[in-house]
């Protein structure tokens, strides 16, 4: 068990297909160079980059899992559920992701209206320069525009001043239901994972309800070690994984060399007492063909 937990797996990152700044191919090169042994691309509500990711992983000799990060509304908060190892052709999953993406453009236009009221003009068009597809536009793209235009010096400052609750550019959005997102993943023979649980502003009772409902709907894992967790938070969610009988996942949530807190493959290892999520996905891993580097 312990030998399996020390695998350098990075099962959470983003490409230009959603809100990252690197292509799937560039991410594979970076992951390989950083010693990653098992990798997944998990773009937001989108699987348009996974065929390229799979091909690049094969070419680089890197073990690969399909992935996506689905936006969910739970107890009034946006929660992210990562799906791993699913069949990307599954009709229910494909339709569910399209449905989840469909509200992003309207939300983005409302965000731009809010920013315009405080003197920041043209932010919708500016944000689109960083994504190209209104179906995939997000707060991160607005943040990059505000940095480029000199309103803020870095993206974290943009979020603090303009894009969080109570700020001019914040617009809530009702995403998929938790039950539906987990169902789409499991029907496609994948494993559902609660992403970066320490990031959600839940009370203890709300968090317990999240884990309980997630498990009851068929969810099987939680991110214990991730780019936004402190060491203490990793310990807390290691205990939570054991309490709920969940496997543990590990992912940097890497978006960009200049923005992300943690690089691909640079996370601490999973605690040895946990069951790693890749044990559940052994048959779903795309392994390099013999002779690939």
Long-range contacts (C-beta under 8 A, 24 or more apart in sequence): 1-272, 1-275, 2-272, 4-276, 4-278, 4-279, 5-248, 5-269, 5-270, 5-271, 5-272, 5-274, 5-276, 6-269, 6-270, 6-272, 7-37, 7-38, 7-276, 7-278, 8-35, 8-36, 8-37, 8-38, 8-265, 8-269, 9-36, 9-37, 9-38, 9-39, 9-249, 9-250, 9-251, 9-276, 9-278, 10-36, 10-38, 10-39, 10-40, 10-250, 10-251, 10-252, 10-254, 10-264, 10-265, 10-267, 11-38, 11-39, 11-40, 11-42, 11-65, 11-67, 11-82, 11-84, 11-193, 11-249, 11-250, 11-251, 11-277, 11-278, 12-40, 12-42, 12-67, 12-69, 12-82, 12-195, 12-223, 12-226, 12-227, 12-249, 12-251, 12-252, 12-253, 12-254, 13-39, 13-40, 13-41, 13-42, 13-251, 13-252, 13-253, 13-254, 13-255, 13-264, 14-41, 14-42, 14-43, 14-44, 14-69, 14-253, 14-254, 14-255, 15-41, 15-43, 15-49, 15-53, 16-49, 17-43, 17-46, 17-48, 17-49, 17-136, 18-43, 18-44, 18-45, 18-46, 18-49, 18-69, 18-136, 18-138, 19-43, 19-44, 19-131, 19-136, 19-138, 19-140, 19-141, 19-255, 20-254, 20-255, 20-256, 21-255, 21-256, 21-257, 21-258, 21-259, 22-256, 22-257, 23-52, 24-49, 24-50, 24-52, 24-53, 24-56, 25-52, 25-56, 27-53, 27-56, 27-254, 27-264, 28-53, 28-56, 28-57, 28-59, 28-60, 28-62, 29-56, 29-60, 30-263, 30-264, 31-62, 31-264, 31-265, 32-60, 32-61, 32-62, 34-263, 34-264, 34-265, 34-266, 35-265, 36-62, 36-264, 36-265, 37-62, 37-63, 38-62, 38-63, 38-64, 38-65, 38-278, 38-285, 39-63, 39-64, 39-65, 39-264, 40-64, 40-65, 40-66, 40-67, 40-84, 40-251, 41-67, 42-67, 42-68, 42-69, 42-82, 42-83, 42-84, 42-251, 43-68, 43-69, 44-68, 44-69, 44-71, 44-136, 44-138, 45-69, 45-70, 45-71, 45-97, 45-100, 45-101, 45-104, 45-136, 46-97, 46-101, 46-136, 47-88, 47-93, 47-94, 47-97, 50-88, 51-88, 54-286, 57-286, 57-288, 58-286, 58-288, 58-289, 58-292, 59-292, 60-288, 60-292, 60-293, 61-288, 61-292, 61-293, 62-288, 63-285, 63-286, 63-287, 63-288, 64-285, 64-286, 65-278, 65-281, 65-284, 65-285, 65-286, 66-190, 66-284, 68-97, 69-195, 70-96, 70-97, 70-100, 70-175, 70-176, 70-181, 70-184, 70-185, 71-100, 71-173, 71-175, 71-176, 72-175, 72-176, 72-177, 72-178, 72-181, 73-173, 73-174, 73-175, 73-176, 73-177, 74-178, 74-210, 74-213, 75-202, 75-206, 75-209, 75-210, 77-200, 77-201, 77-202, 78-172, 78-173, 78-175, 79-178, 79-194, 79-195, 79-200, 79-210, 80-194, 80-195, 80-196, 81-178, 81-181, 81-182, 81-185, 81-192, 81-193, 81-194, 81-195, 81-214, 81-219, 82-192, 82-193, 82-194, 82-195, 82-223, 82-249, 82-251, 83-181, 83-184, 83-185, 83-188, 83-190, 83-191, 83-192, 83-193, 84-190, 84-191, 84-193, 84-221, 84-249, 84-277, 84-281, 84-284, 85-189, 85-190, 85-191, 85-280, 85-281, 85-284, 85-285, 86-185, 86-188, 86-189, 86-190, 86-284, 87-188, 87-189, 87-190, 88-188, 90-184, 90-187, 90-188, 90-189, 92-183, 92-184, 92-187, 92-188, 93-184, 93-185, 93-187, 93-188, 93-190, 96-176, 96-180, 96-181, 96-184, 97-184, 99-176, 100-175, 100-176, 100-181, 101-135, 101-136, 102-135, 103-173, 103-174, 103-175, 104-134, 104-135, 104-136, 104-137, 104-138, 104-173, 105-134, 105-135, 105-137, 107-171, 107-173, 108-134, 108-137, 108-138, 108-142, 110-171, 111-139, 111-142, 111-163, 111-169, 111-170, 111-171, 112-142, 112-169, 114-168, 114-169, 114-170, 114-171, 115-142, 115-162, 115-168, 115-169, 117-168, 118-162, 118-168, 120-146, 120-151, 120-162, 120-168, 120-169, 123-169, 139-163, 139-169, 140-255, 142-169, 154-259, 155-259, 178-210, 178-213, 178-214, 178-217, 179-213, 179-217, 182-214, 182-217, 182-218, 182-219, 183-217, 183-218, 186-218, 189-284, 190-284, 191-220, 191-221, 191-247, 191-277, 191-280, 191-281, 192-217, 192-218, 192-219, 192-220, 192-221, 193-219, 193-220, 193-221, 193-222, 193-223, 193-249, 193-277, 194-219, 194-221, 194-222, 194-223, 194-246, 195-223, 195-226, 195-251, 195-253, 196-223, 196-226, 196-227, 196-228, 196-229, 196-253, 197-222, 197-223, 197-237, 197-240, 198-228, 198-229, 198-230, 198-233, 198-236, 198-237, 199-228, 211-240, 211-244, 211-246, 212-244, 215-244, 215-245, 215-246, 219-246, 220-246, 220-247, 220-277, 220-280, 221-246, 221-247, 221-248, 221-249, 221-277, 221-280, 222-246, 222-247, 222-248, 222-249, 223-248, 223-249, 223-250, 223-251, 224-248, 224-249, 224-250, 224-270, 224-271, 224-274, 225-250, 225-251, 225-267, 225-268, 225-269, 225-270, 226-250, 226-251, 226-252, 226-253, 226-262, 226-267, 227-251, 227-252, 227-253, 227-254, 227-260, 227-261, 227-262, 227-267, 228-253, 228-261, 231-268, 234-268, 234-271, 235-271, 238-270, 238-271, 238-273, 238-274, 241-274, 242-273, 242-274, 247-274, 247-275, 247-276, 247-277, 247-279, 247-280, 248-274, 248-275, 248-276, 248-277, 249-276, 249-277, 250-276
